[in-house]
Amino acid sequence: MKAPHRLLQTSRGTLELGGRPWLMGIVNASPDSFSDGGEQRTLAEGVELARSLLEAGADLIDVGGESAVTNRPPVQPEDEIRRVVPLIERVTGELGASVSVDTYKPAVARAAIAAGASIVNDTSGLRDLALADVCAETGAALVLMHTRAAPKQKLLDPWLDGRIVQDVEAFLRDRIRLALEHGVEFEQLLLDPGPDFGKTPAQTVEVLRAVGELHALERPVLLAVSRKDFIGALTGRPPHERLAGTLAAIGAGVDAGASIVRVHDVAATVDYLTVRAALRGESEVSPSLRLPDDLRVSSRAPSSP
C-alpha cells in the first residue's frame, strides 16, 4: 500500500504526506552515536553533511545531540543545546531545510524550535509531559515513539514476546491521549513504533511485520530502521555494513504505508526507491530512457594484477 494522505502541522507550516515516502536524513552532533559517532566533529562538517543529504534527496534533516546508546550517561541539557542549536540555525537558515530535533528534553526542544526546528523527535515515549507543552505552545510537530525503557536504559523483556504488537498500539493510543490533553493538536502528531527501543530483535521484527496496523490511529508513521540492531542480529553485521538490510526493512515499511523514513544513507535509499517504483509501475518510464555514455563503465582505475 502507499502511505495514506495525512497532513502534518509543524511550527514552520503544514506538510502534505502520503504516496511516496519522505526521507529524513540523519545528522548526529554527538560524539558517541552507535552508527557514526565522531565522524562529524565540527559545526562546518555537520552543515556539509546536511547539505549532501539534501542534495541526495532528503526532504527533512533530523539533528540529534545525544546518542541513544545505553552505556553512556545522559547529556546535560545545556551541553545538548550547545551541540544542536548552532547546527539547526545554519541548516534551516543557509540550507533552507526543514529540521526535526531528536531530543526528549523540553529545554532542548524549546531552544531547538527557537533556532528553526519544526518537529520534535522524542524517543522517550513522551516520558516528560512538559515536552507536549512545548509543542502545544510552539506548534511544532511531535513524534510519539513506543518504548517501555527510560532514556539511556536497555530493556529486553521476554514477557512482551507475542504481546508486543498489541502493546505498541495501546501505548501509542495512550500517548496520543496525553498529548491532546496537553494542548497538542491531533494533526501535529507522528507515530514511531520504536524499532530496537525496549525490544529484543525478535520483538522488533514482530512489530515491523504489523506496522501497517498503526494506520488505524490515523496519524502518519515514521519508520526509523536505519542500521538498527535488529538488522545486525539478523545479518551478523556491524552498523556500517547494514545498508542492504536497511533497504530491505525500508521496502517492507514502504509496503506497509510508512510516511517518513529516517535514514543515514539517503542516496542509496533514493536509488532503491526509484528502481522499486519503476519496476512496480508506480512511476513512469519513458521509452526514450537511455544510459548516458559516461555511466557505461566505472571511472575507477582497474586494479593491478
N, C-alpha and C positions, 0 to 999 in steps of 0.2 A: 504494500500500500504506500501511497505518498503521504507525506506529513499533512495532517489536516490544516485547513486555513485557520490561523489564530492571530489575533492582534496582541502585541506585547507593548504595554505602555512603559516608557522609560523616562528618566528626567531630561532626556535630550530628544524627545519625540517618540512617535509610535512606530514600531517595526511590524511589517506585514509578513508573517511567517507562513510557510506552507509550500507544498510542491517540493522543489529541490531543497536539500538541507543547507542551512547556513553553516559556514565554517568559522570556528572560534580558534584563532591561533594563540599559542601559549608563550608568554614571555615571563620567565621567572626572575625575580630580583632578589632571590635568596641564594646564599652560597651553598646550601645543603639539600637542594632538590634531589629526589630519588633518581631522576632521569637526566637532568642536565645541570646540576648544581655546580656553580663556579665557572661555567662557560661564558656567561655574560657578567663580567665583574664590574664594568664601568657603566655609567649612565649612557654614554655615547654608544656603547656596544648594545645595550638594551634597545635603544631607539633604532639602531640599524637592523637588529633582529626583527623588530616590529615592522619596519619598512619592508624588509624582504618577505615577511609573511603576507603582508598586504599585497605586494606585487605578485606573489604566487597565487593569490586568490582568496585570502582570508576576508571575511565580512566583518569580523569583530576581533579585538585583541583582549585576552584575559591576562591581567597583570597580578602577580602574587608576590608577597614579601615574606611569607613564612612557608616552609616546606611542611607537608603532611607527614613526613617520616616520624616514627614514634620513638626513635632513640635519640632525640634532640629535645631540649627544653623549649617551651614556648618563647616566642619573641615578644619583648615588651612593646606595647602599642606605639610609643614614641619612636622606637627603632624601626618598626614596621612602616610607620608613616614616612620616616626619612628615606626608606628604600623605595616606596611606591609613588609618592606624590610627585617628585620631580619627573619621574618616568611618565606618569599619566599626563602631566601637564604638556610634555613635549609630544607624546603620541597623539593626544587629542588636538593640540594646537598646531604643531608643524605638519603632522601627517593627516589631520582631519579624520581620525579613526574613531569609531565607536568602541568604548572600552568598558570591560567589566573588571571589578576588583575582587580578587579571590581572598576573602577575609571573613572571619567570624566575629571580629571585634567592632563594636559600634563606633568607637572613636576613630578607628582606621577607616571604616566605611564613610563616616561623615567627612573626614579630610579628603578622601579619595573622590567623593562626589563633588566636593567644592573644587577639586582640581580638574574635574571634567569627566570622571567615570559616570556611567549612566545605569549600570547594572551591578548589583552586589551578589557575588557568587559565594554563598555561605555553605561551607562544607561541614558545619556542625549540626545540621538539622534544627536550626533555629533554637539553639540551646539558650541563647541570651535574647529574650524578647525585646530588649532595647534596640536590637538590630531592625526589627519590624517597625519600631517607632521612627527610626532614622529614614527608612524607605517611605513610610507614610508621610513624613514631613517634607521630604525632598522630591518625591515622585519617582525615585529610582526603582527599577525592576529588582525583584528579589528571587534568587534561586533557592528553592526548598529541596534539600537533599536528604535522602534516607540514610540515617546511621544511628545505631544504638550506642556507639562509642563516643566518649568525650574527645575533644580535640587532643591530638598528640598521644592518644591511647589506642592500643590494639585490642580488639575484641573478636575472638573466634569461638562462637558459641554453637556447639553441635545441637543444642536444643532447637535451633532455628532450621535445622535440616527438614525439608518438606513443609516448612511453615513460612519460609522467608518471603515468598511472593505475597501472601496474604498480609504479612507484617508490613511490607513496603507500602501497599495500598492503604492500609489502615493508618500507618504513621503519617503518610503524606496528606491524607484526608484530614487528620487532626491538625497538622501544621498549617494547612490552608485555613482551617477554622481559626486558629490562633492569630495568624497574620491578619485576617479580616477583622477580628476583634480589636486589633491594634491599629486599625485605620488604613491598612494596605488595601488597594483596590484589587479585585479578582484579576483584572487584566494586567496587573503588574507582576504576576507570579509565573515562574518557570519551575518545572519539576525535574529532579535528577534522581534516578533510582540508586545512585551511590555505589557503583561497582568498586569492590575491594574494601569499602568503608564498613567496618563492623561485620565483615562477611568472610567466610572461607572462600577459596577459589570455586569450589563446587556450588556454594550458595550464590556467588556472583553469576555463574553460568545459569543457574536456575532462574534468577531474576531477569537476566537478559533474554532468555528464551520467552519470557512472558511480558516483556516490556510494553508490547502493544496494548496490554490491558489497562495501562495507565491513561489511555485516551478517554476512559470513562470519567476521569476527573476534569476533562475539558480544558486543560492547560497544555501549552507546548512542552515537549520533552527535550531535555538537554542530555546528550549522550557523551559521557566522559570516560572513554575506554583506552585512550592512547597510552601505549607502553605499560599498561597496568599489570599488576602481579598475577592476576588470573591467567593472562596470556603467557607470562613467563612460566607459570606452573604447568600449563598445557604443553608448551613447546620446549621447555628446558633452556630458555634463552634469557640473557640479561637485558636490561631496558633498551640499549641501543641496537639490539638485534631483534626487536619485536615488531618491526614495521609490517611484515606480511601478516602476522597475527592480528595486528591492529586493524589492517584493512579488511580482514575477514570479519572482525567484530563490527566494524563500521557498516559493512554490507548488510549484515543481519539487522543492525539498528535502523538503517535506512529502510529496509524491507518492512520494519515494524512501525515506520512513520515518525522517526526522530526528527525534530525540527531544527536542532542545532547540534553540531558535532564538534567537540573540543579536541584539538589535535596539535601535536608537535610538528608533524611532517605535512605541512599544508600542500606543497607542490605535488607530492606523491598522492595525497588524498584527492586533489583535483584531477590528476590523471586517471586515477582509479574510477572516480565517479563519472568522468567524461566518457571513458570507454564503456563503462557499465550502462550508462544511459543510451549510448548509441546502439549497443547490442540488444538492449531490451525494447528498442523502438520508442524510447521516451524523449529522444532528441532527433532532429532532422539531420540526415547525412546527404549532402549534395552529391549528385552524380559526377560533378566536376572535382570532387575532393582528390587531391594528389599529394604525394610526399615531396617536399622541396628537395632539390638535389643535394643541398648541404647537410641534409639529415639522413642521407642514404648510408653513410659509413661513419664509424666512430672517429672523432677528432683526436683521440688519444694515439700516441705513437705506439707501434707494435712492440711488444716486449722482446728482449734479446733472447736468442736461442740458448 
